[in-house]
């Protein structure tokens, strides 16, 4: 019997250490949270995808009274990206989220963002993996006020994944 370890490479940095292009992508993810429809959870998530042609496609979480009918920011952005740029590689995705729940009143908008990054749910990882398998690695930038994580690919977030049948 052979045992092996699967490792995930994560870079941790402050958002200020990112390149100008990556800071622009993070800012786009933060801006995208303004379009979130989060009337139930009050948790506003934004995602921004850098396409191979340099353009940015944004998405935000969209909730529904029938809860499972809503969609996360990451899949909203990825499906919009594929629908508007069919066949084009998605190079990077940045994700940001804020809530006023359990936070003091009257902070600046920027200060409501999560101190530690949030990470895409399993269903979003699976959906993004499909595009990664088709068009190449999608780098992941998870924004937090106190620290930002960078991962090299969606597959690094979803080992032993299902990509073909
Ligand atoms: N949500 C996202 O949009 N992305 C994530 O990575 C985690 C969760 C949304 C779904 C729901 O609208 C709200 O955040 C609370 O779970």
Backbone and ligand atoms as CSV (ligand in chain L), in Angstrom:
chain,resi,resn,atom,element,x,y,z
A,1,UNK,N,N,0.843,-1.190,0.000
A,1,UNK,CA,C,0.000,0.000,0.000
A,1,UNK,C,C,0.886,1.251,0.000
A,2,UNK,N,N,0.466,2.210,-0.780
A,2,UNK,CA,C,1.237,3.442,-0.873
A,2,UNK,C,C,0.417,4.566,-0.252
A,3,UNK,N,N,1.071,5.371,0.525
A,3,UNK,CA,C,0.391,6.545,1.091
A,3,UNK,C,C,0.988,7.777,0.443
A,4,UNK,N,N,0.188,8.748,0.137
A,4,UNK,CA,C,0.762,9.993,-0.358
A,4,UNK,C,C,-0.029,11.181,0.145
A,5,UNK,N,N,0.646,12.291,0.130
A,5,UNK,CA,C,0.076,13.513,0.679
A,5,UNK,C,C,-0.269,14.447,-0.479
A,6,UNK,N,N,-1.382,15.113,-0.384
A,6,UNK,CA,C,-1.711,16.125,-1.388
A,6,UNK,C,C,-1.526,17.480,-0.724
A,7,UNK,N,N,-0.732,18.323,-1.343
A,7,UNK,CA,C,-0.463,19.621,-0.716
A,7,UNK,C,C,-1.069,20.747,-1.553
A,8,UNK,N,N,-1.384,21.810,-0.887
A,8,UNK,CA,C,-1.920,22.992,-1.557
A,8,UNK,C,C,-0.968,24.144,-1.287
A,9,UNK,N,N,-0.496,24.780,-2.328
A,9,UNK,CA,C,0.390,25.930,-2.159
A,9,UNK,C,C,-0.472,27.187,-2.020
A,10,UNK,N,N,-0.276,27.886,-0.925
A,10,UNK,CA,C,-1.032,29.125,-0.686
A,10,UNK,C,C,-0.042,30.238,-0.409
A,11,UNK,N,N,-0.230,31.365,-1.077
A,11,UNK,CA,C,0.572,32.546,-0.734
A,11,UNK,C,C,-0.301,33.448,0.106
A,12,UNK,N,N,0.280,33.970,1.181
A,12,UNK,CA,C,-0.464,34.917,2.017
A,12,UNK,C,C,0.224,36.268,1.906
A,13,UNK,N,N,-0.559,37.305,1.708
A,13,UNK,CA,C,0.043,38.640,1.607
A,13,UNK,C,C,-0.986,39.676,2.026
A,14,UNK,N,N,-0.554,40.904,2.035
A,14,UNK,CA,C,-1.501,42.007,2.217
A,14,UNK,C,C,-1.913,42.444,0.817
A,15,UNK,N,N,-3.117,42.987,0.706
A,15,UNK,CA,C,-3.623,43.363,-0.621
A,15,UNK,C,C,-2.693,44.371,-1.304
A,16,UNK,N,N,-1.985,45.162,-0.505
A,16,UNK,CA,C,-1.072,46.171,-1.068
A,16,UNK,C,C,0.128,45.543,-1.780
A,17,UNK,N,N,0.404,44.288,-1.449
A,17,UNK,CA,C,1.551,43.620,-2.079
A,17,UNK,C,C,1.215,43.048,-3.456
A,18,UNK,N,N,-0.058,43.078,-3.817
A,18,UNK,CA,C,-0.450,42.537,-5.122
A,18,UNK,C,C,0.003,43.468,-6.237
A,19,UNK,N,N,0.088,42.924,-7.454
A,19,UNK,CA,C,0.397,43.762,-8.621
A,19,UNK,C,C,-0.775,44.724,-8.855
A,20,UNK,N,N,-0.524,45.744,-9.658
A,20,UNK,CA,C,-1.569,46.734,-9.967
A,20,UNK,C,C,-2.790,46.041,-10.601
A,21,UNK,N,N,-2.526,45.095,-11.499
A,21,UNK,CA,C,-3.615,44.380,-12.186
A,21,UNK,C,C,-4.436,43.550,-11.203
A,22,UNK,N,N,-3.731,42.921,-10.255
A,22,UNK,CA,C,-4.453,42.087,-9.288
A,22,UNK,C,C,-5.228,42.940,-8.282
A,23,UNK,N,N,-4.667,44.095,-7.921
A,23,UNK,CA,C,-5.417,45.007,-7.040
A,23,UNK,C,C,-6.676,45.503,-7.753
A,24,UNK,N,N,-6.546,45.718,-9.058
A,24,UNK,CA,C,-7.710,46.139,-9.853
A,24,UNK,C,C,-8.779,45.041,-9.834
A,25,UNK,N,N,-8.328,43.776,-9.904
A,25,UNK,CA,C,-9.277,42.658,-9.893
A,25,UNK,C,C,-9.964,42.551,-8.524
A,26,UNK,N,N,-9.182,42.728,-7.465
A,26,UNK,CA,C,-9.758,42.701,-6.112
A,26,UNK,C,C,-10.752,43.859,-5.954
A,27,UNK,N,N,-10.386,45.029,-6.445
A,27,UNK,CA,C,-11.309,46.176,-6.358
A,27,UNK,C,C,-12.601,45.888,-7.117
A,28,UNK,N,N,-12.482,45.194,-8.251
A,28,UNK,CA,C,-13.673,44.840,-9.030
A,28,UNK,C,C,-14.552,43.862,-8.238
A,29,UNK,N,N,-13.913,42.915,-7.537
A,29,UNK,CA,C,-14.682,41.968,-6.708
A,29,UNK,C,C,-15.392,42.719,-5.581
A,30,UNK,N,N,-14.687,43.683,-4.981
A,30,UNK,CA,C,-15.295,44.470,-3.903
A,30,UNK,C,C,-16.467,45.293,-4.453
A,31,UNK,N,N,-16.260,45.913,-5.605
A,31,UNK,CA,C,-17.333,46.692,-6.238
A,31,UNK,C,C,-18.538,45.805,-6.547
A,32,UNK,N,N,-18.256,44.568,-6.993
A,32,UNK,CA,C,-19.336,43.647,-7.368
A,32,UNK,C,C,-20.256,43.351,-6.180
A,33,UNK,N,N,-19.728,43.435,-4.955
A,33,UNK,CA,C,-20.584,43.163,-3.788
A,33,UNK,C,C,-21.742,44.167,-3.717
A,34,UNK,N,N,-21.572,45.328,-4.351
A,34,UNK,CA,C,-22.642,46.348,-4.330
A,34,UNK,C,C,-23.872,45.879,-5.093
A,35,UNK,N,N,-23.680,44.898,-5.994
A,35,UNK,CA,C,-24.814,44.409,-6.798
A,35,UNK,C,C,-25.398,43.124,-6.221
A,36,UNK,N,N,-24.868,42.706,-5.056
A,36,UNK,CA,C,-25.355,41.483,-4.423
A,36,UNK,C,C,-26.832,41.637,-4.042
A,37,UNK,N,N,-27.601,40.555,-4.214
A,37,UNK,CA,C,-28.988,40.529,-3.720
A,37,UNK,C,C,-28.986,39.536,-2.565
A,38,UNK,N,N,-28.724,40.078,-1.360
A,38,UNK,CA,C,-28.512,39.219,-0.186
A,38,UNK,C,C,-29.514,39.597,0.908
A,39,UNK,N,N,-30.779,39.666,0.512
A,39,UNK,CA,C,-31.807,40.125,1.461
A,39,UNK,C,C,-32.034,39.137,2.599
A,40,UNK,N,N,-31.647,37.870,2.408
A,40,UNK,CA,C,-31.870,36.871,3.463
A,40,UNK,C,C,-30.644,36.724,4.359
A,41,UNK,N,N,-29.488,36.511,3.766
A,41,UNK,CA,C,-28.287,36.268,4.582
A,41,UNK,C,C,-27.613,37.558,5.035
A,42,UNK,N,N,-27.851,38.656,4.289
A,42,UNK,CA,C,-27.137,39.935,4.538
A,42,UNK,C,C,-25.623,39.767,4.369
A,43,UNK,N,N,-25.234,38.747,3.645
A,43,UNK,CA,C,-23.817,38.473,3.404
A,43,UNK,C,C,-23.548,38.762,1.925
A,44,UNK,N,N,-22.788,39.823,1.685
A,44,UNK,CA,C,-22.640,40.338,0.318
A,44,UNK,C,C,-21.312,39.859,-0.264
A,45,UNK,N,N,-21.400,39.070,-1.326
A,45,UNK,CA,C,-20.200,38.479,-1.923
A,45,UNK,C,C,-20.041,38.992,-3.354
A,46,UNK,N,N,-18.806,39.280,-3.717
A,46,UNK,CA,C,-18.508,39.707,-5.086
A,46,UNK,C,C,-17.379,38.870,-5.646
A,47,UNK,N,N,-17.445,38.599,-6.940
A,47,UNK,CA,C,-16.369,37.874,-7.618
A,47,UNK,C,C,-16.049,38.609,-8.908
A,48,UNK,N,N,-14.772,38.647,-9.253
A,48,UNK,CA,C,-14.343,39.283,-10.501
A,48,UNK,C,C,-13.378,38.358,-11.203
A,49,UNK,N,N,-13.630,38.122,-12.472
A,49,UNK,CA,C,-12.807,37.186,-13.254
A,49,UNK,C,C,-12.029,37.949,-14.324
A,50,UNK,N,N,-10.718,37.729,-14.343
A,50,UNK,CA,C,-9.866,38.307,-15.395
A,50,UNK,C,C,-9.877,37.343,-16.574
A,51,UNK,N,N,-10.384,37.802,-17.704
A,51,UNK,CA,C,-10.464,36.968,-18.893
A,51,UNK,C,C,-9.140,37.030,-19.668
A,52,UNK,N,N,-8.959,36.083,-20.581
A,52,UNK,CA,C,-7.706,36.018,-21.351
A,52,UNK,C,C,-7.470,37.285,-22.176
A,53,UNK,N,N,-8.528,37.994,-22.545
A,53,UNK,CA,C,-8.341,39.236,-23.321
A,53,UNK,C,C,-8.123,40.448,-22.411
A,54,UNK,N,N,-7.992,40.203,-21.100
A,54,UNK,CA,C,-7.712,41.289,-20.156
A,54,UNK,C,C,-8.954,41.910,-19.544
A,55,UNK,N,N,-10.108,41.620,-20.108
A,55,UNK,CA,C,-11.338,42.215,-19.567
A,55,UNK,C,C,-11.707,41.558,-18.237
A,56,UNK,N,N,-12.578,42.233,-17.498
A,56,UNK,CA,C,-13.011,41.735,-16.185
A,56,UNK,C,C,-14.517,41.500,-16.232
A,57,UNK,N,N,-14.926,40.317,-15.770
A,57,UNK,CA,C,-16.360,39.996,-15.663
A,57,UNK,C,C,-16.684,39.855,-14.181
A,58,UNK,N,N,-17.751,40.545,-13.764
A,58,UNK,CA,C,-18.095,40.546,-12.332
A,58,UNK,C,C,-19.397,39.788,-12.067
A,59,UNK,N,N,-19.515,39.286,-10.858
A,59,UNK,CA,C,-20.757,38.647,-10.431
A,59,UNK,C,C,-20.917,38.814,-8.933
A,60,UNK,N,N,-22.137,38.625,-8.464
A,60,UNK,CA,C,-22.409,38.747,-7.027
A,60,UNK,C,C,-23.456,37.714,-6.645
A,61,UNK,N,N,-23.582,37.443,-5.352
A,61,UNK,CA,C,-24.569,36.439,-4.945
A,61,UNK,C,C,-25.985,36.969,-5.112
A,62,UNK,N,N,-26.849,36.101,-5.580
A,62,UNK,CA,C,-28.244,36.438,-5.868
A,62,UNK,C,C,-29.116,35.432,-5.117
A,63,UNK,N,N,-29.831,35.915,-4.117
A,63,UNK,CA,C,-30.616,35.008,-3.277
A,63,UNK,C,C,-32.071,34.945,-3.741
A,64,UNK,N,N,-32.798,34.010,-3.147
A,64,UNK,CA,C,-34.184,33.786,-3.539
A,64,UNK,C,C,-34.950,33.268,-2.326
A,65,UNK,N,N,-36.249,33.600,-2.279
A,65,UNK,CA,C,-37.091,33.152,-1.166
A,65,UNK,C,C,-37.083,31.621,-1.073
A,66,UNK,N,N,-36.987,30.961,-2.221
A,66,UNK,CA,C,-36.780,29.501,-2.231
A,66,UNK,C,C,-35.264,29.314,-2.202
A,67,UNK,N,N,-34.710,29.194,-1.012
A,67,UNK,CA,C,-33.261,29.340,-0.799
A,67,UNK,C,C,-32.342,28.663,-1.824
A,68,UNK,N,N,-32.558,27.381,-2.148
A,68,UNK,CA,C,-31.582,26.750,-3.052
A,68,UNK,C,C,-31.602,27.322,-4.463
A,69,UNK,N,N,-32.600,28.139,-4.773
A,69,UNK,CA,C,-32.664,28.721,-6.121
A,69,UNK,C,C,-31.687,29.873,-6.306
A,70,UNK,N,N,-31.118,30.367,-5.221
A,70,UNK,CA,C,-30.143,31.452,-5.335
A,70,UNK,C,C,-28.815,30.943,-5.879
A,71,UNK,N,N,-27.913,31.871,-6.137
A,71,UNK,CA,C,-26.603,31.471,-6.670
A,71,UNK,C,C,-25.496,32.297,-6.036
A,72,UNK,N,N,-24.369,31.648,-5.780
A,72,UNK,CA,C,-23.192,32.319,-5.223
A,72,UNK,C,C,-22.590,33.284,-6.249
A,73,UNK,N,N,-21.799,34.211,-5.724
A,73,UNK,CA,C,-21.121,35.196,-6.570
A,73,UNK,C,C,-20.195,34.536,-7.594
A,74,UNK,N,N,-19.481,33.506,-7.162
A,74,UNK,CA,C,-18.475,32.888,-8.029
A,74,UNK,C,C,-19.119,32.245,-9.251
A,75,UNK,N,N,-20.233,31.522,-9.026
A,75,UNK,CA,C,-20.878,30.891,-10.181
A,75,UNK,C,C,-21.598,31.925,-11.042
A,76,UNK,N,N,-22.162,32.951,-10.409
A,76,UNK,CA,C,-22.790,34.016,-11.202
A,76,UNK,C,C,-21.749,34.605,-12.148
A,77,UNK,N,N,-20.559,34.890,-11.612
A,77,UNK,CA,C,-19.489,35.491,-12.429
A,77,UNK,C,C,-19.003,34.514,-13.494
A,78,UNK,N,N,-18.787,33.259,-13.117
A,78,UNK,CA,C,-18.238,32.283,-14.067
A,78,UNK,C,C,-19.226,31.998,-15.203
A,79,UNK,N,N,-20.491,31.872,-14.859
A,79,UNK,CA,C,-21.482,31.576,-15.909
A,79,UNK,C,C,-21.673,32.791,-16.823
A,80,UNK,N,N,-21.640,33.962,-16.221
A,80,UNK,CA,C,-21.741,35.192,-17.013
A,80,UNK,C,C,-20.514,35.317,-17.925
A,81,UNK,N,N,-19.336,34.982,-17.388
A,81,UNK,CA,C,-18.093,35.056,-18.172
A,81,UNK,C,C,-18.162,34.104,-19.362
A,82,UNK,N,N,-18.619,32.882,-19.117
A,82,UNK,CA,C,-18.676,31.905,-20.202
A,82,UNK,C,C,-19.767,32.262,-21.204
A,83,UNK,N,N,-20.864,32.810,-20.703
A,83,UNK,CA,C,-21.967,33.168,-21.603
A,83,UNK,C,C,-21.621,34.384,-22.458
A,84,UNK,N,N,-20.817,35.302,-21.887
A,84,UNK,CA,C,-20.498,36.526,-22.638
A,84,UNK,C,C,-19.211,36.391,-23.445
A,85,UNK,N,N,-18.336,35.450,-23.059
A,85,UNK,CA,C,-17.060,35.227,-23.774
A,85,UNK,C,C,-16.898,33.732,-24.010
A,86,UNK,N,N,-17.776,33.132,-24.811
A,86,UNK,CA,C,-17.713,31.665,-24.957
A,86,UNK,C,C,-16.352,31.211,-25.477
A,87,UNK,N,N,-15.804,30.174,-24.825
A,87,UNK,CA,C,-14.535,29.595,-25.279
A,87,UNK,C,C,-13.297,30.335,-24.813
A,88,UNK,N,N,-13.467,31.436,-24.094
A,88,UNK,CA,C,-12.293,32.217,-23.665
A,88,UNK,C,C,-11.823,31.769,-22.281
A,89,UNK,N,N,-10.497,31.634,-22.113
A,89,UNK,CA,C,-9.944,31.218,-20.820
A,89,UNK,C,C,-10.204,32.268,-19.748
A,90,UNK,N,N,-10.467,31.774,-18.535
A,90,UNK,CA,C,-10.588,32.638,-17.352
A,90,UNK,C,C,-9.250,32.528,-16.623
A,91,UNK,N,N,-8.535,33.616,-16.478
A,91,UNK,CA,C,-7.172,33.562,-15.953
A,91,UNK,C,C,-7.096,33.632,-14.438
A,92,UNK,N,N,-7.942,34.483,-13.849
A,92,UNK,CA,C,-7.899,34.676,-12.391
A,92,UNK,C,C,-9.290,34.994,-11.891
A,93,UNK,N,N,-9.543,34.625,-10.643
A,93,UNK,CA,C,-10.792,35.051,-10.003
A,93,UNK,C,C,-10.452,35.656,-8.645
A,94,UNK,N,N,-11.012,36.808,-8.369
A,94,UNK,CA,C,-10.870,37.432,-7.046
A,94,UNK,C,C,-12.231,37.408,-6.361
A,95,UNK,N,N,-12.209,37.186,-5.052
A,95,UNK,CA,C,-13.452,37.045,-4.282
A,95,UNK,C,C,-13.357,37.916,-3.031
A,96,UNK,N,N,-14.438,38.635,-2.744
A,96,UNK,CA,C,-14.480,39.495,-1.557
A,96,UNK,C,C,-15.888,39.443,-0.969
A,97,UNK,N,N,-15.991,39.644,0.335
A,97,UNK,CA,C,-17.312,39.579,0.974
A,97,UNK,C,C,-17.363,40.483,2.200
A,98,UNK,N,N,-18.557,41.024,2.452
A,98,UNK,CA,C,-18.750,41.806,3.678
A,98,UNK,C,C,-20.146,41.569,4.238
A,99,UNK,N,N,-20.259,41.823,5.524
A,99,UNK,CA,C,-21.567,41.796,6.175
A,99,UNK,C,C,-21.544,42.792,7.318
A,100,UNK,N,N,-22.721,43.308,7.624
A,100,UNK,CA,C,-22.817,44.190,8.794
A,100,UNK,C,C,-23.218,43.403,10.037
A,101,UNK,N,N,-23.541,42.106,9.833
A,101,UNK,CA,C,-23.929,41.279,10.978
A,101,UNK,C,C,-22.741,41.130,11.927
A,102,UNK,N,N,-22.999,41.196,13.200
A,102,UNK,CA,C,-21.972,41.049,14.251
A,102,UNK,C,C,-20.839,42.074,14.119
A,103,UNK,N,N,-21.144,43.212,13.520
A,103,UNK,CA,C,-20.133,44.265,13.363
A,103,UNK,C,C,-20.653,45.547,14.005
A,104,UNK,N,N,-19.745,46.427,14.439
A,104,UNK,CA,C,-20.196,47.700,15.004
A,104,UNK,C,C,-20.915,48.552,13.961
A,105,UNK,N,N,-21.766,49.440,14.429
A,105,UNK,CA,C,-22.479,50.374,13.533
A,105,UNK,C,C,-21.512,51.431,13.010
A,106,UNK,N,N,-21.903,52.057,11.912
A,106,UNK,CA,C,-21.249,53.282,11.413
A,106,UNK,C,C,-19.784,53.150,11.022
A,107,UNK,N,N,-19.382,51.971,10.610
A,107,UNK,CA,C,-18.029,51.844,10.050
A,107,UNK,C,C,-18.061,52.308,8.594
A,108,UNK,N,N,-16.894,52.554,8.043
A,108,UNK,CA,C,-16.791,52.812,6.608
A,108,UNK,C,C,-17.098,51.499,5.870
A,109,UNK,N,N,-17.617,51.620,4.650
A,109,UNK,CA,C,-17.970,50.433,3.841
A,109,UNK,C,C,-16.805,49.444,3.778
A,110,UNK,N,N,-15.598,49.944,3.530
A,110,UNK,CA,C,-14.389,49.106,3.414
A,110,UNK,C,C,-14.162,48.242,4.664
A,111,UNK,N,N,-14.546,48.788,5.813
A,111,UNK,CA,C,-14.244,48.105,7.078
A,111,UNK,C,C,-15.197,46.946,7.371
A,112,UNK,N,N,-16.273,46.846,6.579
A,112,UNK,CA,C,-17.191,45.728,6.782
A,112,UNK,C,C,-16.734,44.459,6.044
A,113,UNK,N,N,-15.727,44.582,5.181
A,113,UNK,CA,C,-15.230,43.385,4.496
A,113,UNK,C,C,-14.638,42.420,5.516
A,114,UNK,N,N,-14.698,41.151,5.203
A,114,UNK,CA,C,-14.186,40.117,6.092
A,114,UNK,C,C,-12.694,40.342,6.359
A,115,UNK,N,N,-12.289,40.217,7.608
A,115,UNK,CA,C,-10.867,40.371,7.944
A,115,UNK,C,C,-10.061,39.224,7.334
A,116,UNK,N,N,-10.634,38.012,7.405
A,116,UNK,CA,C,-9.996,36.834,6.813
A,116,UNK,C,C,-10.752,36.439,5.550
A,117,UNK,N,N,-10.039,35.971,4.539
A,117,UNK,CA,C,-10.684,35.677,3.266
A,117,UNK,C,C,-11.777,34.617,3.389
A,118,UNK,N,N,-12.795,34.725,2.537
A,118,UNK,CA,C,-13.729,33.602,2.393
A,118,UNK,C,C,-13.292,32.822,1.158
A,119,UNK,N,N,-13.713,31.588,1.123
A,119,UNK,CA,C,-13.270,30.664,0.088
A,119,UNK,C,C,-14.502,30.076,-0.602
A,120,UNK,N,N,-14.432,29.827,-1.906
A,120,UNK,CA,C,-15.634,29.368,-2.620
A,120,UNK,C,C,-16.178,28.030,-2.106
A,121,UNK,N,N,-17.493,27.883,-2.134
A,121,UNK,CA,C,-18.134,26.649,-1.662
A,121,UNK,C,C,-17.819,25.507,-2.638
A,122,UNK,N,N,-18.121,24.308,-2.245
A,122,UNK,CA,C,-17.819,23.128,-3.060
A,122,UNK,C,C,-18.460,23.184,-4.435
A,123,UNK,N,N,-19.712,23.633,-4.493
A,123,UNK,CA,C,-20.401,23.672,-5.788
A,123,UNK,C,C,-19.726,24.668,-6.730
A,124,UNK,N,N,-19.271,25.795,-6.196
A,124,UNK,CA,C,-18.581,26.784,-7.037
A,124,UNK,C,C,-17.231,26.249,-7.498
A,125,UNK,N,N,-16.539,25.553,-6.623
A,125,UNK,CA,C,-15.259,24.947,-7.017
A,125,UNK,C,C,-15.475,23.989,-8.186
A,126,UNK,N,N,-16.510,23.178,-8.071
A,126,UNK,CA,C,-16.803,22.209,-9.131
A,126,UNK,C,C,-17.118,22.928,-10.449
A,127,UNK,N,N,-17.937,23.971,-10.370
A,127,UNK,CA,C,-18.325,24.697,-11.592
A,127,UNK,C,C,-17.105,25.368,-12.223
A,128,UNK,N,N,-16.267,25.984,-11.402
A,128,UNK,CA,C,-15.073,26.662,-11.918
A,128,UNK,C,C,-14.072,25.664,-12.488
A,129,UNK,N,N,-14.002,24.497,-11.852
A,129,UNK,CA,C,-13.059,23.463,-12.300
A,129,UNK,C,C,-13.313,23.049,-13.749
A,130,UNK,N,N,-14.560,23.041,-14.125
A,130,UNK,CA,C,-14.935,22.672,-15.497
A,130,UNK,C,C,-14.252,23.610,-16.506
A,131,UNK,N,N,-14.283,24.914,-16.209
A,131,UNK,CA,C,-13.659,25.883,-17.124
A,131,UNK,C,C,-12.136,25.768,-17.068
A,132,UNK,N,N,-11.640,25.479,-15.878
A,132,UNK,CA,C,-10.188,25.308,-15.729
A,132,UNK,C,C,-9.705,24.091,-16.532
A,133,UNK,N,N,-10.460,22.987,-16.458
A,133,UNK,CA,C,-10.083,21.774,-17.195
A,133,UNK,C,C,-10.126,22.049,-18.701
A,134,UNK,N,N,-11.056,22.887,-19.122
A,134,UNK,CA,C,-11.204,23.167,-20.558
A,134,UNK,C,C,-10.181,24.172,-21.063
A,135,UNK,N,N,-9.877,25.206,-20.266
A,135,UNK,CA,C,-9.119,26.345,-20.809
A,135,UNK,C,C,-7.828,26.678,-20.071
A,136,UNK,N,N,-7.501,25.924,-18.995
A,136,UNK,CA,C,-6.245,26.186,-18.287
A,136,UNK,C,C,-6.463,26.803,-16.924
A,137,UNK,N,N,-5.371,26.838,-16.104
A,137,UNK,CA,C,-5.487,27.197,-14.693
A,137,UNK,C,C,-6.113,28.568,-14.431
A,138,UNK,N,N,-6.935,28.599,-13.406
A,138,UNK,CA,C,-7.544,29.860,-12.944
A,138,UNK,C,C,-6.935,30.163,-11.573
A,139,UNK,N,N,-6.129,31.208,-11.491
A,139,UNK,CA,C,-5.565,31.598,-10.190
A,139,UNK,C,C,-6.678,32.178,-9.320
A,140,UNK,N,N,-6.553,31.948,-8.017
A,140,UNK,CA,C,-7.615,32.364,-7.096
A,140,UNK,C,C,-7.046,33.380,-6.111
A,141,UNK,N,N,-7.688,34.521,-6.014
A,141,UNK,CA,C,-7.259,35.555,-5.060
A,141,UNK,C,C,-8.411,35.767,-4.075
A,142,UNK,N,N,-8.160,35.399,-2.826
A,142,UNK,CA,C,-9.198,35.499,-1.793
A,142,UNK,C,C,-8.875,36.708,-0.922
A,143,UNK,N,N,-9.684,37.735,-1.054
A,143,UNK,CA,C,-9.377,38.996,-0.363
A,143,UNK,C,C,-9.854,38.997,1.084
A,144,UNK,N,N,-8.995,39.457,1.979
A,144,UNK,CA,C,-9.387,39.757,3.349
A,144,UNK,C,C,-8.723,41.065,3.750
A,145,UNK,N,N,-9.363,41.809,4.647
A,145,UNK,CA,C,-8.775,43.096,5.079
A,145,UNK,C,C,-7.418,42.886,5.713
A,146,UNK,N,N,-7.292,41.806,6.488
A,146,UNK,CA,C,-6.035,41.576,7.208
A,146,UNK,C,C,-5.052,40.697,6.448
A,147,UNK,N,N,-5.592,39.784,5.647
A,147,UNK,CA,C,-4.695,38.965,4.816
A,147,UNK,C,C,-5.425,38.511,3.569
A,148,UNK,N,N,-4.643,38.335,2.531
A,148,UNK,CA,C,-5.178,37.870,1.253
A,148,UNK,C,C,-4.436,36.594,0.895
A,149,UNK,N,N,-5.202,35.606,0.389
A,149,UNK,CA,C,-4.588,34.346,-0.021
A,149,UNK,C,C,-4.590,34.246,-1.549
A,150,UNK,N,N,-3.523,33.683,-2.067
A,150,UNK,CA,C,-3.449,33.424,-3.507
A,150,UNK,C,C,-3.190,31.937,-3.703
A,151,UNK,N,N,-4.050,31.313,-4.489
A,151,UNK,CA,C,-3.880,29.888,-4.807
A,151,UNK,C,C,-3.689,29.751,-6.311
A,152,UNK,N,N,-2.874,28.773,-6.724
A,152,UNK,CA,C,-2.502,28.701,-8.142
A,152,UNK,C,C,-3.611,28.245,-9.086
A,153,UNK,N,N,-4.615,27.570,-8.548
A,153,UNK,CA,C,-5.632,26.973,-9.430
A,153,UNK,C,C,-6.867,26.593,-8.629
A,154,UNK,N,N,-7.950,26.306,-9.353
A,154,UNK,CA,C,-9.156,25.779,-8.706
A,154,UNK,C,C,-8.910,24.344,-8.256
A,155,UNK,N,N,-8.160,23.580,-9.056
A,155,UNK,CA,C,-7.933,22.173,-8.683
A,155,UNK,C,C,-7.187,22.074,-7.360
A,156,UNK,N,N,-6.379,23.103,-7.022
A,156,UNK,CA,C,-5.683,23.062,-5.736
A,156,UNK,C,C,-6.674,23.224,-4.582
A,157,UNK,N,N,-7.861,23.737,-4.881
A,157,UNK,CA,C,-8.923,23.851,-3.870
A,157,UNK,C,C,-9.843,22.630,-3.886
A,158,UNK,N,N,-9.683,21.803,-4.897
A,158,UNK,CA,C,-10.611,20.674,-5.064
A,158,UNK,C,C,-9.874,19.432,-5.554
A,159,UNK,N,N,-9.037,18.845,-4.676
A,159,UNK,CA,C,-8.340,17.624,-5.105
A,159,UNK,C,C,-9.316,16.464,-5.273
A,160,UNK,N,N,-8.910,15.465,-6.009
A,160,UNK,CA,C,-9.754,14.292,-6.294
A,160,UNK,C,C,-11.092,14.697,-6.894
A,161,UNK,N,N,-11.023,15.604,-7.826
A,161,UNK,CA,C,-12.282,16.137,-8.368
A,161,UNK,C,C,-12.754,15.322,-9.570
A,162,UNK,N,N,-13.973,15.562,-9.902
A,162,UNK,CA,C,-14.631,14.842,-10.998
A,162,UNK,C,C,-14.671,15.769,-12.210
A,163,UNK,N,N,-13.956,15.400,-13.274
A,163,UNK,CA,C,-13.940,16.284,-14.441
A,163,UNK,C,C,-14.432,15.632,-15.717
A,164,UNK,N,N,-14.421,14.304,-15.785
A,164,UNK,CA,C,-14.907,13.698,-17.029
A,164,UNK,C,C,-15.572,12.354,-16.759
A,165,UNK,N,N,-16.396,11.954,-17.711
A,165,UNK,CA,C,-17.038,10.638,-17.604
A,165,UNK,C,C,-17.082,9.995,-18.965
L,1,LIG,N1,N,-21.932,32.870,-0.903
L,1,LIG,C1,C,-21.254,33.216,-2.045
L,1,LIG,O1,O,-21.777,33.950,-2.896
L,1,LIG,N2,N,-19.993,32.757,-2.202
L,1,LIG,C2,C,-19.306,32.032,-1.281
L,1,LIG,O2,O,-18.149,31.699,-1.505
L,1,LIG,C3,C,-19.950,31.651,-0.032
L,1,LIG,C4,C,-21.384,31.989,0.094
L,1,LIG,C5,C,-23.278,33.411,-0.706
L,1,LIG,C6,C,-24.410,32.448,-0.785
L,1,LIG,C7,C,-25.468,33.169,0.042
L,1,LIG,O3,O,-26.108,34.132,-0.782
L,1,LIG,C8,C,-24.652,33.915,1.090
L,1,LIG,O4,O,-23.323,34.002,0.579
L,1,LIG,C9,C,-24.628,33.258,2.451
L,1,LIG,O5,O,-24.221,31.943,2.364
